[in-house]
Amino acid sequence: MRDETRRRLNRALWIERAQYAGIGLGIVAAIGLAFGYETLDLKVDNTDVAGVVTDIEPLVSKRDAADGENVLVKLDDGEMVRVVAYKSRNIKIGDKIQVVAHHHATGRVTHTLR
């Protein structure tokens, strides 16, 4: 085999190996980013917020729908949120209630009834 042909063959083999390595590193990086995003979503800061119940709706759920209800709450800052509550709490329209705002590190905000 001539020297020039051997060099071209070696170069082609190294390029193919580099392509496989690049694809592998890309997949590993994508998996790492997904885990990093999930980790951010698990970091939560909780804040107590007061609000007034503006409406109560039935809970549509596959199970235990008879035990709960959707409660629409207007928070003191003017934001309208929806939380789920047990019917046994006997929440009425106009009641002042405490809501916990969960601020996730990803920017997502969820609310639960205190």
C-alpha positions in Angstrom: 0.0 0.0 0.0 1.4 3.3 -0.9 2.0 5.9 1.8 -0.5 8.4 0.4 -3.3 5.8 0.2 -2.5 4.7 3.8 -2.7 8.3 5.1 -6.1 8.9 3.4 -7.4 5.7 4.8 -6.2 6.6 8.3 -7.7 10.0 8.0 -11.1 8.6 6.9 -11.0 6.2 9.9 -10.2 9.0 12.4 -13.0 11.2 10.9 -15.5 8.3 11.3 -14.4 7.7 14.9 -14.6 11.4 15.7 -18.2 11.5 14.3 -19.2 8.6 16.6 -17.5 10.2 19.5 -19.3 13.5 18.8 -22.7 11.8 18.5 -22.0 10.0 21.8 -21.0 13.2 23.6 -24.1 15.0 22.2 -26.4 12.3 23.6 -24.6 12.4 27.0 -24.9 16.2 27.1 -28.7 16.0 26.3 -29.2 13.5 29.1 -27.2 15.8 31.4 -29.3 18.8 30.5 -32.5 16.9 31.1 -31.3 15.9 34.6 -30.2 19.4 35.3 -33.6 20.8 34.4 -35.3 18.3 36.6 -33.0 19.3 39.5 -33.9 22.9 39.0 -37.6 22.0 39.2 -37.0 20.3 42.5 -35.7 23.5 44.1 -38.7 25.2 45.6 -39.2 28.4 47.7 -42.5 28.5 49.5 -44.4 31.7 50.3 -47.6 32.1 52.2 -50.1 34.4 50.5 -53.6 35.4 51.6 -56.6 35.5 49.3 -60.4 35.5 49.1 -62.4 32.7 47.6 -64.2 33.9 44.5 -65.8 30.7 43.1 -66.1 27.0 43.8 -66.3 24.4 41.1 -66.7 20.7 41.1 -63.5 18.7 40.8 -63.2 16.6 37.6 -61.0 13.7 38.4 -60.7 10.0 37.5 -60.8 9.0 41.2 -62.0 10.6 44.5 -63.8 13.4 42.6 -66.6 13.3 45.1 -64.2 14.3 47.9 -62.8 17.4 46.4 -63.6 20.7 44.7 -61.8 23.4 42.7 -61.5 26.7 44.6 -60.8 29.9 42.6 -58.9 32.3 44.8 -58.1 36.0 44.2 -54.8 36.6 46.0 -54.0 39.9 47.7 -51.7 40.9 44.8 -54.7 40.5 42.3 -53.6 37.2 40.8 -56.4 34.6 40.3 -55.3 31.0 41.1 -57.1 27.7 41.3 -56.4 25.2 44.1 -57.9 21.9 45.1 -59.6 21.5 48.5 -61.5 18.7 50.3 -65.2 19.3 50.6 -64.9 18.6 54.3 -63.2 21.9 54.8 -66.6 23.6 54.0 -65.0 26.5 52.1 -67.6 29.2 51.1 -67.4 32.1 48.6 -66.0 35.1 50.3 -63.9 33.2 52.9 -60.4 34.5 53.5 -57.9 31.6 53.2 -54.1 31.1 53.2 -52.5 29.8 50.0 -48.9 28.6 49.6 -47.1 29.8 46.4 -44.4 27.3 45.4 -41.8 29.2 43.3 -39.6 26.6 41.4 -36.1 27.4 40.2 -37.3 26.9 36.6 -39.7 29.8 36.9 -42.8 27.7 37.3 -45.2 28.7 40.1 -47.8 26.4 41.7 -50.3 27.0 44.5 -51.7 24.8 47.2 -54.2 25.4 49.9 -52.8 25.7 53.4 
